[in-house]
């Protein structure tokens, strides 16, 4: 079973529970602020995906695997949820909706399409694998060392959230070898039959190129009720770059 951060609501008449599914190299804790704010009206469950955070390391990282993990979480927490997934988590959420539509009430896909992409994130895996972890006790020192191979401040800050400095020695909470091996499956998209006929929102960053006009026919074929929205000034990490706007978009659609 995946590790879950559960945020319980005190609302007298709660809305349907919400499952939050992070992207590659992420974790449930990345979504803590948004999850806590949304818990004013519903129970919110944020997961650590397999091979991430505090969830088990496995021998495979395909979208069929990830969708089965999410189905298990939903079954254990009531049987049906609204689901929001970002990037890799968005693809896992789409696979869940297509294969187990009975478990998904409403679906939000954040800045990803059901297509294969040509880019790879293996260069970031190599950067993390090459980081000298010996004697590391502070995040600032880890940041200084990682800056040699990852110059972008925001990307470094994001990656370092998965570095466990309390472990002895320090370790990554990511199954880097497995994620590297299955990178083609992560950036790809498998053949899948069926449709999800429930309400679906494809929410993108206006400055991102992950969801393009040419993807819309593919999306509509799988998700006939799909609606599209963009957050101005946001890129691929729209929930981190524009958290209040992202939160408000979720509320409008889910409520």
N, C-alpha and C positions, 0 to 999 in steps of 0.2 A: 504494500500500500504506500502511496506517495505521502510524504510529509506535508501536513497542511497547517497553515495559520488560520485559525477560526476567529472571526470577529462577530460576536453575537449582539443582536440589536435589543434595545429595550422598548421598541415601538409596540404599542398595544395591538395594532393590526398590521403586522409586517407584510411587506411585499415579497414576492418569490425570492428565494435565496439566490445569490450571485456567486458564480465560480470564476476566479481570475487565473489566467494561464499565461505565464511569463514567456519571454523569448529566449533565444540562445544566449548562454552565459549569464542569465538572470536568475532570480529567485523570488520567492514569495515576499521576502523582506523589502525588495525594490518597490513593492506596491503597497507598503504599509500605510502610508499617509492617505492615499486614495481609498484603500479598503476600510480604514477606520472612519473616514468621513461618510462613505456610502452606507456604513452600518447604522446610521441614524434611522434608516427606514427598512432594513432587511438584514438577514444574516449574510455575511460575506466570507467566503472560503478562498484563500489564496494558496496555491500549491507550489511546492518545489517539484519540477519535472524530474523524471528519471535522469540519473547521471548529473544532477544539479543539486546544490544546497544540501539539505539533510535527507534527501530521498535516496533510495538504494541505487547502487551502481549495477548495471546490467550488461548483457552481452550484445545488445541490439538497440538501435535508436531510430526506428522507423515510425512513420505516422500511424500505422496500424497499431504498433506497440503503445504509442502515446495516447491514442484515442481509447484503447482498452483500459489504460491507467485511469483516465478521466472518468470513464464509465463506472469503474469500481468506486471512485470517490463519490460520485453522485449517488450511486446505489446505497452507499453507506451513510449518506446524509439526507435521505428523504425521497430520492427517486426521480426528481426533475428539478432543473435549475435554469436560470438565465446564465449564459456563458459569454465571457469576453476574453479574447486571446490576442496577444500581440506577436507579430512576426512568426517565428517558429511556433509559438503558442497559438497564434491565429490559424495556422495550418492544421495543428492538432485539433483545435476546436471545430474547424470545418470538417475534418475527417470524422470526428465524433458525431456531428450533426447529420452527416450523410449516411453513416452506418448505424447510428442509434438515435434517430430523430425523436423517439419517445422520451429521451432523457433531456432534451433541450427545449426550453420554453421560448426564449428569444436568444438570438446570436448576434454578437458584435465582433467583427473582425477588424483589428487595428493594423493598418498599413501593411497589408500583404494580400496577395492574390493566389488562387489555386493554380499556380503555374510553376514551372521550373525556372530558376534564376541562374545566370551564368557566373555570378560572383562566388567567392569562397571566403570563409572567415578563418581559414587554416593559418594565415599569417599571424593572427592574434593568438592562436593556440601555441604556435612556435615561440611567440614572445613570452607567453606565460610559462611555457616549459623551460625556457632559457633563463628565467629570472633566478638569480642566486638567492635562495631562501635561507642560507646559513646565517645564523645569528640575528635574524630579523625579529625585531620586537615592536617596531612602530610602523604605522601606515605611511607616515611621511618619508621614512627611509625606503620603504617598498616602492612608493611613488617615484622617488628619485632614481632608484635602480631601473624601474620599468620604463622611465622616460627615454632611456637610451634606444629602446626599440618601438615604443608607442608614444609618439610626440604629442598626440591630441589629449589635452587635459581631461575633457569630458569622458572620452573612451577609457582612459586610465582609471578615473574615479569609478566608473561603472564596473570594470573588471576587478578592481581591488575589493569590491564588496563581497567577492567570492573567495577572498584570501583569509584563511583562518589563522590568525596570529596567536591565538590561545593554545593551539596545538603545539606539541613539542616533538619534532621540529614543526615550523609553520608549514601549512599545506593548502593546496587549492581544493575548494569544495566542488570541483568539477572533474569528471572522468575524461581528462583531456585526450588520452590515447584513443578512447572509444569514439569521442566526438569527432576527432580528426579522421578516424577510419570511416565513419559514416557521414562525413560532411556532404558527400554527393546526395545522400538520401535526405539530408536536412534542407539543402538548397533546392532539391528537386520536388516533384509532386507525383505521386503514384497514380496509375489508372484506377478510377473508382466509379462504380455504377451508382445510379440512384440520384435522387434530389432531396433537398431539404426545403419543405414548403412553408416553414415557419417564418415569422418576421426576422429580417436580417439587415444589419447595418454594416456597410463597409466604410469605416472611418479612417481617413488618411491625413497625413500632414501635407499641407499645400506645397511645401518645398521638397517633398519626397518624390522619387520616381519609381516607387515600388508598385503602385496601382495606377496603371496607365489606361487611357481610353480604349486601346485595343484589347484590354483584358475584360472589358465589360460583357461582351457576348459570352465568353467562357463562364464568367461569374453568373450571369443570368440563366445559363443552361442548367447550372447546378443549384442555384438559389433564386428561384423565380420571383420571390418577393423582395429581392435585394434592393436596398436604398443606398445612396452614396452621399457622403458628406466629407468636407475637408476643413481642417483647422488652420486658419491663416497664421503664417509665421512659424509653423512647426515643420520639422523634418520627420525622419523615420521614428525617432524617439519621442513621438508626440505627447505621450503621457508624462514624460519627464520634463519636456521643454515647455509645455502649456498645460500643467496639471489641472488648473481650475476650469479651463475651457474643455478639456477632455472629460472631466467629471460632469460638467453641465450637459455635455452632449450625451453621455451615458444616461443621465437622469431623464432627459427629455425623451429618449427612445425607449428606455426600459419601463418608465412610468406611464 
